[in-house]
């Protein structure tokens, strides 16, 4: 499976020498979903970006754990942050 739309934003920040590779994690090992153009023994750096998973965003659980300062910060900045993301998506 190729890197999909869920990583579109990430692709815009990749510079020379960087490539988006989708991988599957199993038994403690990341396995690329396709062959990589690397030499045997070549070392690379990895940035792991997890796919969005609604199960990790249990809003009721998060709300119970939130402190008053968390709530205040979210109320003050979340609306503008969401609007900025929406504007970027519309481009």
C-alpha positions, 0 to 999 in steps of 0.5 A: 500500500502506498503512503496515502492521503493521511500523510499528505501534510508530512510529504510537504516537509520532506527535503532532499534525501527524504522519502515517505515509506509506509511500514507495518509494525509486528513482533517488535520490527518495522517492515516496509511495505515495499522494497527500499533502494538501500545498500546492505548495511546502510544506516538511515534515520526514521521518523515514525508518524502514526496513522490517525486512530479514533480509538486513541482519542477517547474524548470522555477519558481525556476530559476526565484527565484534563486539568483546569489549565489544560481546559483553559489552554484548549479553549483559548487556542484550539479554535484558531488552530482548527481554523488554520488547519481548515484553511490549509486543507482548502488550498 
